[in-house]
Amino acid sequence: ARFFAPLLFMATLSWAKMSYNEALQLAQQGRFSAEVLKAFKEQHNYAQKHSPLAMKVETKVNLAALLLDMGNAEGDPARYSALYHDCIMYSEEALVLRPGDRESIANLRNARNALSIRGGAA
């Protein structure tokens, strides 16, 4: 999945062990973990309350892309199914904010396809 670099300067969350920018760099390298996911979710939650629309969408798109990549790497059906479902949820939320967003459409399609191929309900 493709990740967007932050469009605007985003505050580093002081309570996060890893900054969003650090987590984004790791995700772009395919090095994701629970800590990376936590940083993405914290940035997403922050952006939903304090950022302009563009950043709200970008954090949803990036979080969905991370969840898709993590699902693709996961071997446990219950875990990858949950990751794909979360990807679908964030992609649909991004499409409500920015209808027709190509990255959101791609994440949504890829998560549904993965569920169909690997097993699980789309």
C-alpha positions in Angstrom: 0.0 0.0 0.0 1.1 3.6 -0.6 1.5 6.0 2.3 1.1 9.7 2.1 3.7 12.0 3.7 2.1 14.5 6.0 0.7 17.4 4.1 1.0 19.8 7.1 3.3 19.8 10.1 1.8 17.5 12.6 2.5 17.8 16.3 4.4 14.9 17.8 2.2 13.4 20.4 4.2 13.7 23.7 2.7 10.6 25.2 3.5 8.4 22.2 6.7 6.3 22.4 7.2 6.8 18.7 6.3 9.9 16.7 4.0 9.6 13.7 6.8 10.6 11.3 9.0 7.8 12.7 6.1 5.4 12.4 5.3 6.6 8.8 9.0 6.0 7.8 8.9 2.5 9.2 5.6 1.7 7.5 7.0 2.9 4.2 9.9 0.5 4.6 7.4 -2.4 5.4 8.5 -2.5 9.0 5.3 -2.4 11.0 4.6 -3.4 14.5 2.1 -2.8 17.3 4.0 0.3 18.2 3.8 1.6 14.6 0.1 0.9 14.6 -0.4 2.7 18.0 1.4 5.8 16.6 -0.8 5.8 13.5 -4.0 5.5 15.6 -2.9 8.2 18.0 -2.2 10.6 15.1 -5.5 9.6 13.4 -7.4 10.4 16.6 -5.5 13.7 17.0 -6.1 14.7 13.4 -9.9 14.0 13.7 -10.2 16.5 16.5 -7.6 19.2 15.6 -6.7 19.1 11.9 -8.1 20.4 8.6 -10.1 18.1 6.3 -7.1 17.1 4.2 -5.2 15.8 7.2 -8.2 14.0 8.5 -8.5 12.1 5.2 -4.7 11.5 4.9 -4.5 9.9 8.4 -7.5 7.7 7.6 -5.9 6.7 4.2 -2.5 6.0 5.9 -4.0 4.0 8.7 -6.0 1.9 6.3 -2.9 1.3 4.2 -1.0 0.1 7.3 -3.9 -2.2 8.4 -4.0 -3.6 4.8 -0.2 -4.3 4.9 -0.4 -5.8 8.4 -3.3 -8.0 7.3 -1.4 -9.2 4.3 1.6 -10.2 6.5 -0.6 -11.9 9.1 -1.0 -15.7 9.1 -3.8 -16.0 11.7 -7.2 -15.8 9.9 -8.9 -14.1 12.9 -6.2 -11.5 13.0 -6.0 -10.7 9.3 -9.8 -10.7 9.1 -9.9 -8.0 11.9 -7.2 -6.0 10.2 -8.9 -6.1 6.8 -12.2 -5.1 8.4 -10.6 -2.1 10.1 -9.0 -1.2 6.8 -12.4 -1.3 5.2 -13.9 0.9 7.9 -11.2 3.6 7.7 -11.3 3.6 3.9 -15.1 4.0 3.9 -14.8 6.9 6.4 -12.2 8.6 4.2 -14.5 8.2 1.2 -17.3 10.0 3.1 -14.9 12.9 3.7 -13.4 12.8 0.2 -15.6 10.9 -2.3 -13.7 9.4 -5.1 -10.4 9.3 -3.3 -8.3 6.9 -5.4 -6.1 5.6 -2.5 -9.2 5.0 -0.3 -10.9 3.1 -3.2 -7.7 1.0 -3.7 -7.4 0.2 0.0 -11.1 -0.7 0.2 -10.9 -2.9 -2.9 -7.7 -4.6 -1.9 -9.0 -5.4 1.6 -12.2 -6.8 0.2 -10.3 -8.9 -2.3 -7.9 -10.2 0.4 -10.9 -11.2 2.5 -12.4 -13.0 -0.4 -9.2 -14.8 -1.4 -8.0 -15.6 2.1 -11.3 -16.3 3.7 -13.6 -14.1 5.8 -16.7 -12.1 5.1 -16.3 -8.8 3.1 
